[in-house]
Amino acid sequence: MTWINEISGAIFGGLTRLIASLPDWLVLTVHGALMGILALVVYALFSNQEAIKRTKNRLMARLLEIRLFQDDPLLTLSAFGRVLTGTAAYMKDSLKPLIVMLPIVVLWIAQLAGWFEWRPMNIGESVVVKAALKPETKLAGQPAALEVPQGFEVETPAFRSPAGNEVLWRLRANAAGSGPLVLKVAGGTAEMPIVSGQKLAEVAPIKLGSTSGFWDRVLYPMDKPLAADSIFKEIHIDYPSRTLTIGGFEVNWLIWLLLVSIILGFALKKPFGVEF
């Protein structure tokens, strides 16, 4: 999964970096437009367009039949059954492009989450860094230190939580910057990127462990997982959530992304000669 994340990060993250100087909503709009165009291309290449057109025409005819014979329960029930059959046929005709498109969209959205679900720290803002250790690593009496890049300050000594086998620090951004956090606990070392003071930049809220599940690796591709022999189970940075404002209104970034892609898909389906 790591190499797949690296490829998708190079494509989708590379595009975002290329246009990151634009307003965040416009960057997201570009991604939504490209996602809509990709969906049209996939439908054109992998769907049976003639079968979809025939099925839609038949469905329309059955719906008109229900309306025309609404006073006849038997005819209405028969037409309704044919509507259900037609709907199943339509879903079957559309299944292949959906199977092709779904993994791409999931990887795309997961990459964009690092840019739009969370944001870099503001100057003067503090976050908590939490390192969870593997159960076999004993925390009591062990040294714990956090080294930070220039522009950051560790505000608190290491707080050890034996119950969760965790170590926590509070970290403050004194200036715009980025670089690796270096965690040194119980003889083990790990690094995780930190970023502050930037309008639009990718952040990694979680560094997964080597035993993390498949879906965790899909949904959190922003940083490489920890090595298999690391004493760390996971590392977390509680970055603030990003707010997307469009026309004075706060909008969920994922809803905006999908809305743009759907609207553009319907707007361009005739020029692309696609039916869905």
C-alpha positions, 0 to 999 in steps of 0.5 A: 500500500505504501508505494500506491500512496506514494504514486497517488501522492505524487499525482494529486499532491503534485497538482495541489502544490502546483496551484497552491497559490490560488484560494483554497476553494479554487484549488478544490474546485480544480480537483472537483472539475478534474474528477468530474472529467475523469468520471466522464472518460471512464464512463465513455471507455468502460460502460455499454452506452447503448445498453444504458440508453436503452435501459433508461428509455425503458425505465421512462416508459414504465414510469409513464405507464404507472402514471397512465394506469394508476387507476388499475392496481394490477397494471400499476403493480406490473409496471412497478415490477418492470421498473425494479427490473429495469433499475437492476439492469441499469445498475448492472450496466453502470457497474463496470465504470464504477468499479474502475472509478471508485479506487481512484476516487478513494485514493484521490480524496484520501490525498486531499484530506491532508490538505483540506481536512486539517490545516498547518498550525497558526503562529502562536498556536499550540498542539499536542503531540502524542506517541503511543508505544507498543505494549511490550515497551515499558514506559515507567522510568524511561527517558522521553524527549522531543526535538523540534525544528526552528520556529517551534517550541516544546511548552511542556515536559513529557507527560507519561501515561502508563495506562495508555502507554503514551507520551504527550507533549504540548508544542507551540509554533513561534514562527512559520516553518516546517521540518521533522519532529524527532521523538526519542523515547525509551531508546527508540527514535522516530520522526514526523513532519510538522508545519506552521504558518502556511496558507495551504500545505499538506499536514500529516496528523497521524504516523501509522504503525507497521501493523496498522490495518489496510483502511488506515493506510488508505485513509492516512497516506500523508506520511510513511508508516513506522518501521516494523521494529520501532517501539512506537505504535502510532504518533499523533499531532492534533492539527486544527480542522481547516475551514473552507469559506465560499461566499461568506459561508462555511462549506465542508470541503468533501461536499464541495469537491463532490458537488463540483464533480457531479455538476461538471459531469452532468454539464459536460456529458453531452459534449463527451457523448456520455450517458449515465 
